[in-house]
Structures are given as C-alpha cells and as structure tokens.
Amino acid sequence: MTVRTAEATRTSDAPQRGGAADDGGALIVLIVCDDPIAGSSRHALAELDEVVLGRATATRATREARRLALGVPDARMSQHHARLVRELARWVIEDAGSKNGVVVNGTRHQRAVLADGDVLLLGQTFLLFRAAGGAHGPLDRDRASVAAPVAGLATFVPSLAAAFDDLAVVARTGAAILISGETGTGKELVARAVHAFAERTGTFVAVNCGALPETLAESELFGYRKGAFSGALHDRLGLVRSAHRGTLFLDEIGDLAVGSQAALLRVLQEREVVAVGTSEPVAVDLQVVAATHHDLDVAIADGRFRRDLHARLAAFTLRLPALRDRLDDFGLLIGELLARLPGGPFRFTAEAVAAMLDHDWPSNIRELAACLVVATALARGEPVRREHLPEAVRGGAAARDRAPREAGDARRAELEALLTEHAGNVSAVARAARRSRVQIHRLLRQLGIDAERFRR
C-alpha cells in the first residue's frame, strides 16, 4: 500500500531556529493587496547570500551570482525597501530606509532574525519566509509556472506538489484512491482531478455516503428491479452502474453503515453488481475514489469500519493539509477563487489581509471561498476592508487573544504546559494547539514567555 502524506513543510524548531535549512528555504510573495489575482510567487533561497526587495513596474526576479533582486508592483513599497541577508545558518531582514517600514508578524522592525513561517509586510505586500523546502523545481515560480493540468491543483508546497504528481500517475492505473482531510480541503475537487487524469469515457458519479439511509443504501448504490419492494415502480440502474467506465466518488465513506460496507466490498472485489430484486450479477468497470474526514484507523479499531474494505479503498492514500497548514498557497488560492468571481479588479487593505492570515479557517478552502464572495460584494468595487469580512474572520485569532487577565492566566498555563511537553519546540506546540506558528509566537510575545527556557 502506498501512502502519500501531503502536508505543508514543517521542520523541527531546534535545528532551524531563526534560519535556513540546508536547502536555503524560500521566500513567498503571498499577496499584493492591489493585485491579489496575479501577485503570488515563490523564490528559492538556495545558494543565495542576499535578497534585495523593492518596488517595480511588474513582478521580476533577477539573479546574479549569489544575489536575488526581487521587484514587486506595489506603489507603497520603496524602490529600495528591504534586504534579506544570510548570516551563517540564518536569514536576517533589514529595513533599507523604506518609507513604510518592515513589519514581521505584525510588529515593525529595523532588523529581525527570521524563523520558519514568519509573515512579512512590506508596503502593501505580504510575504512568507520558509526556512526549508526551497530547493524543489525552478528557483523562481509564479502562478503561471505552477498552473496544473486540472484546475485547483496548483501549489507552492513541495510535498503537496509531489503528491499531486503521484496522484496523476496512479489515476491512470485504475487503482482505488482514498483522499483524507478536514471538511472543506478540496477532496471532491481532487476526486474530479483523478477522473480527468484517468481519461475514462464514462461519467463522474458522486455519492454522499453520509446522506444514504441505511435501509436504502443498497438500493441506491446497486439499483433495483421494478416490484422489488413497495415503491419500486420501475427499474433503477443505481449509482455504481451509473459510473460504469467512469469514476465513482464515495464521499464521506466513513459514514457508510457497517451493513452496507460488506455489500460494497463485494462489488469492489468481484467488479460486479447485483441489483435489489434480482440474482443476476452485472459487470462494472469503474475507477473508485473515496474520501473521508474521519480517522479510519480509529473507526476500524472501534468496529465502525471494515478493515478489509479499507484495504480495498486505500491502494493509494492522499492526505490533504488544512488551509492553516498551507499558508504557502494562500495567495494562489485567493487568486484562483477571485478569478471565478464577477466584477473586479479586486483590491484589499493590508488590515483585511492580515485578519485573513490570522484566521484559523476551520472550514478550510470552502470557508475562504465563501468569505471572498461576501467581502467582495460588500466592498462594492472599493478595496475590501476588514469590516467587509465575515465576523469570524474579522475577529481572527488576535482578537480572541485579547482577553481579561483571568483568561490570560489560563492561556499562559496552557502554553507553558505545551512548551514543557514539547521541550520548547514552537512548531510542535502550534500543531498541538491547532494554530499557526505566527499565532503562537504572537501569544508568546503578548504573554512575555520565552520559549528558550523550555528547551532541553
């Protein structure tokens, strides 16, 4: 069984603290507030000693020896705004005398040592620093250079890009594919990509297993003959046979009743369907893609999911990262979603983007898409401001973190317990708390906690 884990690059805080890993890392232009559709790009820092950032008429990346000149079409950036300098095993950002300054994780700095996941604001442009994962593919990539053959699969995350490449290869073999991930991470989009990659002549049939009543699951899946039961007034092909020579997408397979799992297993083993009310099997040729937000290993241990069915469905497994763990692609995703909306051109204020970057996005890309629809409509052709965002996004983690002293004491105790448990590793603490590194660093500063004293 092949399992591909696709998660945003995260490396241990200890060996990389404040700087670059062996491959030099990467600098990602997340979003240019005045051009959110086309502004995202990724630049590897491998074999560089300096990056000079400033205003330009169009995005440009010029490399000479060990120096990168990165120009961004942002009128509020200075022509010579800032520079990144490699100092031994770390990267430092310095203000080059800019008018609007250099902001790192919400705080203005003249000079700052960068850590993995730091978010920079220069003028009206947000950038992301990655300490590792930079030496993959072309050194400089923009939205056009990572365009995927199937819409929605463009990514700057190296592990996710590799997973999508593997998916395209496996899709053409006809092997069953299991997609796991939180609600809203794009599982159906990936399933449709499998159908496109496989180039099957039949149709794509999506089945919401969680919406199938246990008493009707088999008749809906496998079809029935007229008169097989009360209300069966005509023959019905069933969802499985409707996907003949195409793709059967079993969404939320973890919610399928245990009794129906046995019948589905037989279909997958024998590649034939027996409709309710008949004993005659009918051969089916289909690509099976299943998806779930559940942990099926736990469901198997609890007796809620059949181990043998899991083995049939998971010849290849793709795990989609949550949006909060896919910050590298934030600008790409916003650009793709905005390109589908009427109106435009669209613009954002830095305060609005900062709130969006600070939000945890519990419903992931689906929530981001809904947010953009509402915000751009309320903006009425003007720049999207913070007040145009949905309340949950507008508040963000920073607003939730401004609490009375009692809540601050409880938060301090919780953070210190996590820091103790994870030996001061901020990345591990962020994962355990289901927050981003930026949010954890912000909390540490607000509460006056030094993560270094927890290291051992």
C-alpha positions as CSV (number, residue, x, y, z in Angstrom):
1,M,0.0,0.0,0.0
2,T,1.3,3.4,-0.9
3,V,0.6,6.3,1.3
4,R,1.4,9.9,0.3
5,T,1.2,12.4,3.1
6,A,0.8,15.9,1.7
7,E,1.3,18.5,4.4
8,A,2.9,21.9,4.4
9,T,6.6,21.8,5.1
10,R,7.3,21.9,8.8
11,T,10.7,21.3,10.3
12,S,11.8,21.0,13.9
13,D,12.3,24.3,15.6
14,A,15.5,23.2,17.2
15,P,17.9,22.7,14.3
16,Q,16.4,25.6,12.2
17,R,15.7,28.2,14.8
18,G,16.0,31.6,13.3
19,G,17.3,30.5,9.9
20,A,17.7,28.4,6.9
21,A,18.0,24.7,6.5
22,D,20.4,23.0,4.1
23,D,18.4,23.8,1.0
24,G,18.3,27.5,1.8
25,G,14.5,27.8,2.2
26,A,12.2,30.0,0.2
27,L,10.6,33.5,0.2
28,I,7.0,33.5,-1.0
29,V,5.2,36.6,-2.1
30,L,1.8,35.7,-0.7
31,I,-0.3,38.6,-1.9
32,V,0.0,42.0,-3.3
33,C,-3.1,43.8,-1.9
34,D,-3.6,45.9,-5.1
35,D,-3.3,42.9,-7.4
36,P,-4.4,39.8,-5.4
37,I,-5.1,37.7,-8.5
38,A,-1.7,37.7,-10.1
39,G,0.6,38.7,-7.3
40,S,1.8,35.4,-5.7
41,S,5.2,33.9,-6.5
42,R,7.8,31.7,-4.8
43,H,11.6,32.2,-4.8
44,A,14.2,29.6,-3.6
45,L,16.9,31.0,-1.3
46,A,19.4,28.1,-2.1
47,E,22.9,29.4,-2.9
48,L,22.0,33.0,-2.2
49,D,23.6,35.3,0.3
50,E,21.3,38.3,-0.2
51,V,17.8,39.2,-1.4
52,V,17.0,42.8,-2.3
53,L,13.3,43.8,-2.2
54,G,11.8,46.9,-3.8
55,R,9.1,48.5,-5.9
56,A,9.0,47.6,-9.6
57,T,6.5,48.1,-12.5
58,A,6.0,44.3,-12.7
59,T,7.0,41.3,-10.7
60,R,10.6,40.4,-11.6
61,A,13.2,38.2,-10.1
62,T,16.8,38.8,-11.3
63,R,19.6,36.5,-10.1
64,E,23.3,37.5,-10.3
65,A,25.9,35.4,-8.6
66,R,24.6,34.9,-5.0
67,R,22.2,37.8,-5.1
68,L,18.5,38.0,-5.9
69,A,16.8,41.3,-6.8
70,L,13.0,40.8,-6.3
71,G,10.8,43.6,-7.6
72,V,7.1,43.8,-6.7
73,P,4.5,46.1,-8.4
74,D,3.4,47.7,-5.1
75,A,3.2,51.5,-5.2
76,R,3.6,51.7,-1.4
77,M,6.9,49.9,-1.4
78,S,10.1,51.9,-1.6
79,Q,12.3,51.4,-4.6
80,H,14.9,50.0,-2.2
81,H,12.7,48.8,0.6
82,A,14.5,45.9,2.4
83,R,17.0,43.2,2.1
84,L,17.5,39.7,3.4
85,V,21.0,38.7,4.4
86,R,22.3,35.2,5.1
87,E,24.3,35.2,8.3
88,L,25.8,31.8,8.8
89,A,22.8,29.4,9.3
90,R,20.2,32.1,9.5
91,W,18.4,34.8,7.5
92,V,18.0,38.3,8.7
93,I,15.8,41.0,7.2
94,E,16.9,44.6,7.3
95,D,15.0,47.8,6.5
96,A,16.8,49.6,3.8
97,G,15.5,53.1,4.8
98,S,12.0,52.5,3.4
99,K,9.1,54.9,3.9
100,N,6.6,52.4,5.3
101,G,9.0,50.1,7.2
102,V,9.3,46.4,7.6
103,V,6.7,44.5,9.6
104,V,7.4,40.9,10.8
105,N,4.4,39.1,12.4
106,G,2.6,42.3,13.0
107,T,5.5,44.2,14.6
108,R,7.7,46.8,12.9
109,H,11.4,46.1,12.9
110,Q,14.5,47.8,11.7
111,R,16.3,44.4,11.7
112,A,15.0,40.9,12.6
113,V,16.2,37.3,12.5
114,L,13.7,35.2,10.6
115,A,12.2,31.9,11.7
116,D,10.2,29.4,9.6
117,G,6.6,30.7,9.0
118,D,7.3,34.4,9.6
119,V,4.9,36.7,7.8
120,L,6.4,39.9,6.4
121,L,4.6,43.1,5.3
122,L,6.4,45.5,3.0
123,G,4.2,48.3,1.8
124,Q,1.0,46.5,0.9
125,T,2.7,43.2,0.1
126,F,2.7,40.2,2.3
127,L,5.5,37.6,2.1
128,L,6.1,34.3,3.9
129,F,9.6,33.1,4.9
130,R,10.2,29.3,4.8
131,A,13.4,28.0,6.4
132,A,13.4,24.8,4.4
133,G,11.8,23.2,1.3
134,G,13.1,25.8,-1.2
135,A,15.3,23.6,-3.4
136,H,12.5,21.9,-5.4
137,G,11.8,22.7,-9.0
138,P,12.6,26.1,-10.7
139,L,14.2,28.7,-8.4
140,D,11.6,31.3,-9.2
141,R,8.0,30.4,-9.8
142,D,4.8,32.4,-10.3
143,R,1.1,31.5,-10.6
144,A,1.5,30.7,-14.3
145,S,4.5,28.4,-13.8
146,V,2.7,26.2,-11.3
147,A,-0.5,26.0,-13.3
148,A,-1.8,22.5,-13.0
149,P,-3.4,20.4,-15.8
150,V,-6.5,20.2,-13.6
151,A,-7.9,23.4,-12.0
152,G,-7.3,23.7,-8.3
153,L,-4.1,21.6,-8.0
154,A,-1.6,24.4,-8.3
155,T,0.6,24.6,-5.2
156,F,3.8,26.1,-3.9
157,V,4.1,23.4,-1.1
158,P,6.7,20.9,-2.3
159,S,5.3,17.9,-0.6
160,L,1.8,18.6,-1.9
161,A,3.1,19.2,-5.4
162,A,4.9,15.8,-5.3
163,A,1.7,14.2,-4.0
164,F,-0.3,15.6,-6.9
165,D,2.3,14.3,-9.4
166,D,2.0,10.8,-7.9
167,L,-1.8,11.1,-8.0
168,A,-1.8,11.7,-11.7
169,V,0.4,8.6,-12.3
170,V,-1.7,6.4,-10.0
171,A,-5.0,7.6,-11.5
172,R,-4.1,6.1,-14.9
173,T,-3.6,2.7,-13.3
174,G,-7.2,2.3,-12.2
175,A,-6.1,1.7,-8.6
176,A,-8.5,2.7,-5.8
177,I,-7.7,6.1,-4.2
178,L,-8.5,7.3,-0.7
179,I,-8.5,11.0,0.0
180,S,-8.5,12.1,3.6
181,G,-8.6,15.6,5.1
182,E,-10.7,18.0,7.0
183,T,-14.0,19.3,5.7
184,G,-13.5,21.9,3.0
185,T,-10.0,21.0,2.0
186,G,-11.0,20.1,-1.6
187,K,-11.5,16.4,-1.6
188,E,-14.1,16.3,-4.3
189,L,-12.0,18.6,-6.4
190,V,-9.1,16.1,-6.2
191,A,-11.5,13.3,-7.0
192,R,-12.6,15.1,-10.1
193,A,-8.9,15.6,-11.0
194,V,-8.5,11.8,-10.7
195,H,-11.3,11.4,-13.2
196,A,-9.6,13.9,-15.6
197,F,-6.2,12.3,-15.2
198,A,-7.6,8.8,-15.9
199,E,-9.3,10.0,-19.1
200,R,-12.1,7.4,-18.7
201,T,-15.0,7.6,-21.1
202,G,-17.8,7.3,-18.5
203,T,-19.2,9.9,-16.2
204,F,-18.1,11.1,-12.7
205,V,-20.7,10.0,-10.2
206,A,-20.5,11.5,-6.7
207,V,-22.2,9.7,-3.8
208,N,-22.6,11.3,-0.3
209,C,-22.4,8.2,1.8
210,G,-23.4,10.1,4.9
211,A,-26.7,11.0,3.3
212,L,-27.6,7.4,2.4
213,P,-30.2,6.0,4.9
214,E,-29.1,2.5,6.0
215,T,-32.4,1.0,4.8
216,L,-32.0,2.4,1.3
217,A,-28.2,2.4,0.8
218,E,-28.0,-0.8,-1.2
219,S,-30.9,0.0,-3.5
220,E,-29.4,3.5,-4.1
221,L,-25.9,2.1,-4.7
222,F,-26.7,-1.1,-6.6
223,G,-30.1,-0.3,-8.2
224,Y,-33.3,-2.4,-8.1
225,R,-35.8,-4.2,-10.3
226,K,-39.4,-3.0,-10.6
227,G,-41.5,-4.5,-7.9
228,A,-38.5,-5.5,-5.7
229,F,-40.1,-3.6,-2.8
230,S,-43.0,-1.3,-2.1
231,G,-42.5,1.9,-4.2
232,A,-40.2,0.3,-6.7
233,L,-42.3,1.3,-9.7
234,H,-39.6,1.0,-12.3
235,D,-36.1,-0.4,-12.8
236,R,-33.3,1.7,-11.4
237,L,-29.7,1.4,-12.5
238,G,-28.1,2.5,-9.3
239,L,-25.2,4.8,-8.6
240,V,-22.5,2.2,-9.1
241,R,-23.7,1.1,-12.5
242,S,-24.2,4.8,-13.5
243,A,-20.4,5.2,-13.1
244,H,-19.6,2.3,-15.5
245,R,-16.4,3.2,-17.4
246,G,-16.2,6.3,-15.3
247,T,-15.4,7.3,-11.8
248,L,-17.4,6.5,-8.6
249,F,-16.7,9.1,-5.9
250,L,-17.7,7.8,-2.5
251,D,-17.7,10.9,-0.4
252,E,-17.6,10.6,3.4
253,I,-17.1,6.8,3.1
254,G,-16.5,6.7,6.9
255,D,-20.2,7.4,7.4
256,L,-21.4,4.4,5.4
257,A,-23.4,2.0,7.5
258,V,-21.5,-1.1,8.5
259,G,-24.1,-3.4,6.9
260,S,-23.7,-1.6,3.6
261,Q,-19.9,-1.8,3.8
262,A,-20.0,-5.6,3.3
263,A,-22.1,-5.3,0.1
264,L,-19.8,-2.5,-1.3
265,L,-16.7,-4.7,-0.5
266,R,-18.2,-7.5,-2.7
267,V,-18.7,-5.1,-5.6
268,L,-15.1,-3.9,-5.3
269,Q,-13.8,-7.5,-5.1
270,E,-15.9,-9.0,-7.9
271,R,-16.4,-5.9,-10.0
272,E,-20.0,-6.8,-10.5
273,V,-23.3,-5.5,-9.1
274,V,-26.4,-7.5,-8.1
275,A,-29.5,-5.2,-8.1
276,V,-32.1,-5.5,-5.4
277,G,-34.8,-7.9,-6.6
278,T,-32.6,-9.9,-8.9
279,S,-29.9,-12.6,-8.6
280,E,-28.2,-11.7,-11.9
281,P,-24.7,-10.0,-11.5
282,V,-23.8,-7.2,-13.9
283,A,-20.1,-6.5,-14.6
284,V,-18.9,-2.9,-13.9
285,D,-15.7,-1.2,-14.9
286,L,-15.0,1.9,-12.8
287,Q,-12.4,3.9,-11.0
288,V,-13.2,4.2,-7.3
289,V,-12.2,7.3,-5.3
290,A,-13.3,7.5,-1.7
291,A,-12.9,10.4,0.7
292,T,-13.3,11.0,4.4
293,H,-12.6,13.5,7.2
294,H,-12.7,10.7,9.8
295,D,-9.6,8.8,11.1
296,L,-10.4,5.4,9.6
297,D,-7.8,3.7,11.7
298,V,-9.8,4.7,14.8
299,A,-13.0,3.7,13.1
300,I,-11.6,0.3,12.4
301,A,-10.4,-0.2,15.9
302,D,-13.8,0.8,17.2
303,G,-15.5,-1.7,14.8
304,R,-17.2,1.1,12.8
305,F,-15.4,0.4,9.6
306,R,-14.3,-2.8,8.0
307,R,-10.5,-3.3,7.7
308,D,-10.9,-5.3,4.5
309,L,-12.9,-2.6,2.9
310,H,-10.3,0.0,3.9
311,A,-7.6,-2.2,2.3
312,R,-9.6,-2.2,-1.0
313,L,-10.2,1.5,-1.0
314,A,-6.7,2.7,0.1
315,A,-4.4,1.3,-2.6
316,F,-3.1,4.9,-2.7
317,T,-3.8,7.5,0.0
318,L,-3.6,11.2,-0.3
319,R,-3.9,13.4,2.8
320,L,-4.9,17.0,2.1
321,P,-3.5,19.5,4.5
322,A,-5.8,22.0,6.3
323,L,-5.7,25.6,5.0
324,R,-3.9,26.7,8.2
325,D,-1.1,24.4,7.3
326,R,-1.0,25.5,3.6
327,L,-0.1,29.2,4.1
328,D,2.4,29.0,1.2
329,D,-0.6,28.7,-1.1
330,F,-2.7,31.4,0.5
331,G,-2.2,33.9,-2.3
332,L,-2.5,31.3,-5.1
333,L,-5.9,30.1,-3.7
334,I,-7.2,33.7,-3.3
335,G,-6.1,34.5,-6.8
336,E,-7.8,31.4,-8.2
337,L,-11.0,32.0,-6.2
338,L,-11.2,35.7,-7.1
339,A,-10.7,34.9,-10.8
340,R,-14.0,33.0,-10.7
341,L,-16.0,35.9,-9.3
342,P,-17.8,38.6,-11.4
343,G,-16.6,42.1,-11.2
344,G,-13.1,43.2,-10.4
345,P,-10.4,44.2,-10.4
346,F,-10.3,43.4,-6.7
347,R,-8.2,45.1,-4.1
348,F,-7.7,44.6,-0.4
349,T,-6.4,46.7,2.5
350,A,-3.5,45.3,4.5
351,E,-5.7,45.2,7.6
352,A,-8.1,42.9,5.8
353,V,-5.4,40.5,4.6
354,A,-3.8,40.5,8.0
355,A,-7.1,39.4,9.5
356,M,-7.5,36.7,6.9
357,L,-3.9,35.4,7.5
358,D,-4.6,35.4,11.3
359,H,-7.8,33.3,10.9
360,D,-7.7,29.6,11.6
361,W,-10.1,28.7,8.7
362,P,-11.8,25.7,10.5
363,S,-13.8,25.0,7.3
364,N,-10.7,25.5,5.1
365,I,-10.9,26.4,1.4
366,R,-14.7,26.2,1.4
367,E,-14.8,28.9,4.1
368,L,-12.2,31.1,2.3
369,A,-14.3,30.9,-0.9
370,A,-17.5,32.0,0.9
371,C,-15.6,34.8,2.7
372,L,-14.3,36.2,-0.6
373,V,-17.8,36.1,-2.2
374,V,-19.3,38.1,0.7
375,A,-16.4,40.5,1.2
376,T,-16.0,41.5,-2.5
377,A,-19.8,42.0,-2.8
378,L,-19.9,44.3,0.3
379,A,-16.8,46.2,-0.9
380,R,-18.9,47.4,-4.0
381,G,-15.9,47.9,-6.2
382,E,-13.8,49.5,-3.5
383,P,-10.9,47.8,-1.7
384,V,-12.0,45.0,0.7
385,R,-11.6,46.3,4.2
386,R,-11.6,44.4,7.5
387,E,-15.2,45.3,8.2
388,H,-16.3,43.6,4.9
389,L,-15.1,40.2,6.2
390,P,-17.4,37.8,8.0
391,E,-17.4,38.3,11.7
392,A,-15.5,35.1,12.5
393,V,-12.7,36.1,10.1
394,R,-12.8,39.8,11.1
395,G,-12.1,38.9,14.7
396,G,-9.3,36.5,14.0
397,A,-7.1,34.8,16.5
398,A,-5.5,38.1,17.5
399,A,-8.9,39.5,18.7
400,R,-9.6,36.2,20.6
401,D,-6.2,36.5,22.3
402,R,-7.1,40.0,23.7
403,A,-8.8,38.7,26.9
404,P,-9.2,39.6,30.6
405,R,-6.3,38.8,33.0
406,E,-8.1,35.6,34.1
407,A,-8.2,34.3,30.6
408,G,-4.6,35.4,30.0
409,D,-3.5,33.4,33.1
410,A,-5.3,30.3,31.8
411,R,-3.7,30.8,28.4
412,R,-0.3,31.2,29.9
413,A,-0.7,28.0,31.9
414,E,-1.8,26.1,28.8
415,L,1.1,27.4,26.6
416,E,3.7,26.7,29.3
417,A,2.3,23.2,29.7
418,L,2.6,22.6,25.9
419,L,6.1,24.2,25.8
420,T,7.2,21.9,28.6
421,E,5.7,18.8,26.9
422,H,7.4,19.7,23.6
423,A,10.7,20.9,25.0
424,G,10.2,24.5,23.7
425,N,9.6,23.4,20.1
426,V,7.2,26.1,18.9
427,S,6.3,24.2,15.7
428,A,5.2,21.2,17.8
429,V,3.2,23.5,20.1
430,A,1.5,25.1,17.2
431,R,0.4,21.7,15.8
432,A,-0.8,20.5,19.2
433,A,-2.8,23.8,19.7
434,R,-4.1,23.7,16.1
435,R,-2.7,27.2,15.5
436,S,-0.1,28.6,13.2
437,R,3.5,29.3,14.3
438,V,2.8,33.0,13.8
439,Q,-0.1,32.9,16.2
440,I,1.9,31.0,18.8
441,H,4.8,33.5,18.5
442,R,2.4,36.4,18.9
443,L,0.9,34.8,22.0
444,L,4.4,34.3,23.4
445,R,5.2,37.9,22.9
446,Q,1.9,39.1,24.4
447,L,2.3,36.9,27.5
448,G,6.1,37.6,27.9
449,I,7.0,33.9,27.6
450,D,10.5,32.9,26.4
451,A,10.3,29.5,24.6
452,E,14.1,29.1,25.0
453,R,13.9,28.4,28.7
454,F,11.8,25.3,28.0
455,R,14.4,23.7,25.7
456,R,16.3,20.7,27.0
